[in-house]
Amino acid sequence: MSPSVLHIAAFAPQYPGNFVAALRALDWQGRDRGVQSTFVFPATAARHQWYASLAESGHSVACVPPPDRTLSAASAILALARHTRAHMLHTHFGGYDLAASVAARRLRKGGGRVALLWHLHSDLERGGGPIRWLREALRWRLLARDVHFIAVAEHIRRQAAARGADVARIQLLPNCVDTVEARVTDRGPAAARDAAGIGPRQRALVLYGWDPERKGVDLALDAVATLAPAARDVVLGLIGGEKLEGYLGKRFGARRPAWLRVLPAVPHPADYYGMAYAFLSPSRREGMPYSVLEAMANACPVVLSRIGGHLLMCQAEGALDVPPDHARALAGAIREILDWTNAEHARRGEANRQYVERHLGMARWTGDILALYEEILRR
């Protein structure tokens, strides 16, 4: 019987991003090797066009209750696992780890043989109150003994081991980028500039600021404020939602700096990467962000905090790394990029594009995932 994998992802944003592109590629390559995949998302994902597009393009998709309804989600996952005759439950982003573990145990009690794989996309050192602490204690101390793991970065592998995961069961597998999909645009960089009120002679720095504290929005604001008097052509574009707007409201009130723009999310962020003179990621904590990979795939120079989730990308020639929590160093790195000649800027950006194509492309990632499936299911 062909192996059947149930992917259970706590993922329901408006736009699919590189994660869904990776799932699609994994499914197509998996079919060539006899692996059947079903993609499972929270019920709210069904509102979005990307969910319908997955089904329309021939992928098997389903919805379950949200992650905070653990028992209901576990029952739904159990039913899907029985229906698809799943050999493996592969969770993403942590939200369904507990529910999938409950479902796997019920399957095993009924005589079924199913492997459990937790894909650790995020830094495990996160805050939270007592409820989250209790969930994490349950997750690691009681459930992780018979689980296999994928860690997207070395520091996450170490964090999982420190929580009691068997090191022999942790596979280090960095994220990848679909370099073709990452360059698809909707309206093009020029139109994106016009919509944002950024002039053709202005140099835009772009940063994702959904979570201002984690993403280091304050550091970017401090750095650009330092540079602005001497670099009047510099604009900082922050992409985010309500949390970012609330943060900016508290910091600036109704009078925001002339060099600041807040940009809406778009289906294809290559519109923003294409208009960016540099992409910033001064994050305090990361797993391994897709946004940096996407920016590099668009031949964009990047400035990155020197944290575990960025270390692989820091090796590229067009990446400048700075100490975390250091606005002055961030300003210095931005100033260095602004001082590059046009030829140097283009060469460094192209070096980034080539780096991700060689080292962090989709084909290698899908092959490694499928090889891991084979290894786990042989045990």
C-alpha positions in Angstrom: 0.0 0.0 0.0 1.3 3.5 -0.9 2.3 5.5 2.2 -0.3 8.1 3.2 0.6 11.3 5.1 -1.8 13.6 6.8 -0.3 17.2 7.0 -1.9 19.1 9.8 -1.0 22.7 9.8 -2.0 25.5 12.2 -2.0 27.9 9.3 -4.8 30.1 8.0 -3.5 33.5 6.9 -5.1 35.5 4.1 -2.4 34.7 1.6 -0.6 31.3 1.2 3.1 32.4 1.0 5.9 30.0 0.5 4.6 27.4 3.0 1.7 26.4 0.8 4.0 26.5 -2.3 6.3 24.0 -0.4 3.3 21.7 0.4 2.3 21.7 -3.3 5.8 20.8 -4.4 6.1 18.1 -1.8 2.8 16.5 -2.9 3.7 16.5 -6.6 7.1 15.0 -6.0 5.7 12.6 -3.4 3.2 11.2 -6.0 6.1 10.2 -8.2 7.4 8.2 -5.3 4.0 6.7 -4.3 3.3 9.0 -1.3 -0.3 10.2 -0.9 -0.7 13.5 1.0 -3.8 15.2 2.5 -3.5 18.8 3.7 -5.4 19.7 6.8 -6.0 23.3 8.1 -8.2 25.1 10.6 -11.7 25.7 9.4 -11.0 29.4 8.9 -8.6 28.6 6.1 -11.6 27.5 3.9 -12.5 31.2 3.6 -9.4 32.0 1.5 -8.8 31.6 -2.2 -5.6 29.6 -1.7 -7.5 26.8 0.0 -9.9 26.5 -2.9 -7.0 26.7 -5.3 -5.3 23.7 -3.6 -8.4 21.6 -4.1 -9.0 22.8 -7.7 -5.4 21.9 -8.7 -5.9 18.3 -7.5 -4.6 18.3 -4.0 -6.5 16.7 -1.2 -7.5 19.2 1.5 -9.7 19.2 4.6 -10.5 21.3 7.6 -10.7 20.6 11.3 -11.7 22.7 14.4 -9.2 25.3 15.6 -6.1 24.2 17.6 -7.5 25.5 20.9 -10.4 23.0 20.7 -8.0 20.1 21.3 -10.5 17.2 21.8 -12.7 18.2 18.9 -9.6 18.7 16.7 -8.3 15.3 17.8 -11.6 13.6 16.9 -11.6 15.2 13.5 -8.0 14.3 12.8 -8.7 10.7 14.0 -11.6 10.4 11.5 -9.4 11.8 8.6 -6.6 9.5 9.5 -8.9 6.5 9.3 -10.5 7.7 6.1 -7.1 8.2 4.4 -5.5 5.2 6.1 -2.7 7.5 7.2 0.7 6.0 8.0 2.0 9.3 9.3 0.6 12.5 11.0 2.9 15.4 10.1 2.1 18.5 12.1 3.3 22.1 11.3 3.6 25.2 13.5 2.8 23.5 16.8 -0.9 24.2 17.2 -2.1 20.7 16.4 0.8 18.7 18.0 -1.3 17.8 21.1 -4.5 16.9 19.1 -2.5 14.8 16.6 -0.8 13.0 19.5 -4.1 12.1 21.0 -5.4 10.9 17.6 -2.2 8.8 17.0 -2.6 7.1 20.4 -6.2 6.2 19.7 -5.2 4.8 16.4 -2.5 2.7 18.0 -4.8 1.4 20.7 -7.1 0.2 17.9 -4.2 -1.8 16.4 -3.2 0.8 13.8 0.4 1.7 13.1 1.0 5.4 12.6 4.1 7.6 13.0 3.9 11.1 14.4 6.2 13.9 13.1 6.3 17.4 14.6 7.7 20.0 12.2 9.3 22.7 14.5 9.1 25.9 12.4 9.3 28.4 15.3 11.7 29.3 18.0 10.6 27.5 21.1 11.7 30.2 23.5 8.5 32.2 23.5 6.6 34.0 26.2 3.1 33.3 27.4 1.1 32.9 30.5 0.4 29.9 32.7 -2.0 28.3 30.3 0.6 28.2 27.6 3.2 26.9 30.1 0.9 24.0 31.0 0.3 23.2 27.4 4.0 23.2 26.7 4.7 21.0 29.7 2.1 18.5 28.6 3.4 18.6 25.0 7.0 17.8 25.8 7.0 15.8 29.1 4.2 13.4 28.3 3.8 13.3 24.5 7.2 13.8 22.9 8.8 10.4 23.7 7.5 8.6 20.6 7.6 11.6 18.2 9.9 12.3 15.3 10.9 15.9 14.7 12.0 18.2 12.0 13.8 21.3 13.2 14.2 24.1 10.7 17.4 25.5 12.4 20.1 24.2 14.7 19.1 26.4 17.7 15.6 24.8 17.5 17.1 21.3 17.4 19.0 22.2 20.6 15.8 23.7 22.2 13.8 20.5 21.5 16.6 18.3 22.9 16.7 20.4 26.1 12.9 19.8 26.5 13.4 16.1 26.4 13.2 15.1 22.8 15.3 12.2 21.7 18.2 13.7 19.7 18.3 10.7 17.4 14.7 11.5 16.4 15.4 15.2 15.5 16.2 15.8 11.8 17.7 19.2 11.0 16.1 20.4 7.8 16.2 24.1 6.9 13.3 25.8 5.2 13.4 26.2 1.4 12.0 28.7 -1.1 10.2 28.2 -4.4 12.4 30.6 -6.3 9.9 30.8 -9.3 6.8 31.4 -7.2 8.6 33.9 -5.0 9.2 36.1 -8.0 5.6 36.2 -9.2 4.1 39.7 -9.0 0.5 41.0 -9.2 1.0 44.6 -10.3 4.8 45.0 -10.4 7.2 47.0 -8.2 6.5 50.4 -10.0 2.8 50.1 -9.3 3.5 49.1 -5.7 5.7 52.1 -5.2 2.9 54.4 -6.6 0.4 52.8 -4.3 2.7 53.3 -1.3 3.5 56.9 -2.2 7.2 56.1 -2.7 8.9 58.1 -5.4 11.0 56.6 -8.2 14.2 58.2 -6.7 13.5 57.1 -3.1 15.2 54.0 -1.7 12.8 51.8 0.2 13.8 49.6 3.1 11.1 46.9 3.6 10.4 44.9 6.8 7.6 42.5 8.0 6.2 43.8 11.3 3.3 41.6 12.1 4.7 41.1 15.6 6.6 44.4 16.4 8.5 43.2 19.4 9.7 39.9 17.9 10.4 41.4 14.5 12.4 44.3 15.9 10.2 47.1 14.5 11.5 49.5 17.2 15.1 48.8 16.1 14.3 49.6 12.5 12.5 52.8 13.4 15.4 53.9 15.6 17.9 53.1 12.9 16.1 54.9 10.1 15.5 57.9 12.4 19.2 58.1 12.8 19.9 57.9 9.1 17.0 60.1 7.9 18.6 63.6 8.3 21.5 62.6 6.0 19.7 60.2 3.8 16.6 62.0 2.8 15.7 59.6 0.0 15.3 56.7 2.4 11.8 55.3 3.1 10.9 52.5 5.6 8.0 50.4 4.5 6.5 48.2 7.3 4.1 45.4 6.3 1.7 44.4 9.0 -1.8 44.5 10.5 -3.7 45.6 13.5 -0.9 44.8 16.0 1.6 46.9 14.0 -0.9 49.8 13.7 -1.5 49.7 17.5 2.2 49.8 18.1 2.8 52.7 15.8 -0.1 54.6 17.3 1.4 54.3 20.8 4.8 55.4 19.5 3.9 58.2 17.2 0.3 59.1 17.8 -1.2 60.8 14.8 2.1 62.3 13.5 4.2 59.7 11.9 7.6 60.5 10.3 7.6 61.5 6.7 9.9 58.6 5.9 7.5 55.9 7.2 5.0 53.9 5.2 2.7 51.2 6.4 2.1 48.7 3.5 -0.9 46.3 3.3 -0.3 42.6 2.8 -0.5 41.5 -0.9 -1.0 38.1 -2.5 2.5 38.1 -4.0 5.1 40.0 -1.9 7.5 40.1 -4.8 5.8 43.5 -5.5 7.5 44.7 -2.4 10.8 42.8 -2.7 11.1 44.2 -6.2 10.9 47.8 -5.1 13.1 47.3 -2.0 16.6 48.6 -2.0 17.1 46.3 1.0 15.0 43.9 3.1 15.4 44.2 6.9 15.0 41.4 9.4 16.3 42.7 12.8 14.2 40.0 14.6 14.8 39.1 18.2 13.5 35.5 17.7 12.9 33.5 14.5 12.5 29.9 13.4 13.8 30.4 9.8 11.7 33.1 8.2 10.3 32.5 4.7 10.3 36.3 4.1 14.1 36.5 4.0 14.3 33.6 1.6 11.8 35.2 -0.6 13.6 38.6 -0.6 16.8 36.9 -1.5 15.1 35.0 -4.3 14.2 38.4 -5.7 17.9 39.5 -5.7 17.4 41.8 -2.8 20.2 42.6 -0.4 19.2 41.8 3.2 20.2 43.0 6.7 19.7 40.3 9.3 20.1 40.1 13.1 22.7 37.5 14.0 20.3 34.9 15.6 19.9 31.2 15.0 17.1 31.4 12.5 19.1 33.7 10.2 22.5 32.0 10.3 22.3 30.1 7.0 21.2 33.2 5.1 23.9 35.3 6.7 26.5 33.3 4.7 25.3 34.9 1.4 27.4 37.7 -0.1 24.5 40.1 -0.3 23.5 39.6 3.4 24.8 41.9 6.2 24.4 40.6 9.7 24.3 42.7 12.9 24.0 41.9 16.6 20.5 41.4 17.9 18.9 44.3 19.8 21.4 46.8 18.4 19.8 49.7 16.5 23.1 51.5 16.0 24.7 48.5 14.3 21.5 48.1 12.2 21.9 51.7 11.1 25.5 51.1 10.2 24.7 48.1 8.0 21.9 50.1 6.2 24.3 53.0 5.7 26.8 50.5 4.1 24.3 49.3 1.6 23.2 52.8 0.8 26.9 53.6 0.0 27.2 50.8 -2.5 27.5 51.7 -6.1 24.6 50.6 -8.4 26.9 47.9 -9.8 27.8 46.6 -6.3 24.2 46.7 -5.2 23.1 44.6 -8.3 26.0 42.1 -7.8 25.2 41.5 -4.1 21.5 41.1 -4.8 22.3 38.6 -7.6 24.6 36.7 -5.2 21.7 36.3 -2.8 19.5 34.9 -5.6 22.1 32.4 -6.6 22.7 31.4 -3.0 19.2 30.4 -2.3 18.9 28.6 -5.6 22.0 26.5 -4.9 21.5 25.8 -1.2 17.9 26.4 -0.2 15.8 25.5 -3.2 12.7 23.4 -3.3 13.9 20.2 -5.0 16.4 19.4 -2.3 13.9 20.1 0.5 11.2 17.9 -1.0 13.7 15.1 -1.6 15.0 15.3 2.0 11.4 15.2 3.4 10.5 12.2 1.3 13.7 10.4 2.3 12.9 11.0 6.0 9.4 9.6 5.5 10.9 6.4 4.1 13.4 6.1 6.9 10.7 6.6 9.6 8.2 4.2 8.1 10.8 1.5 7.7 11.3 1.4 11.5 
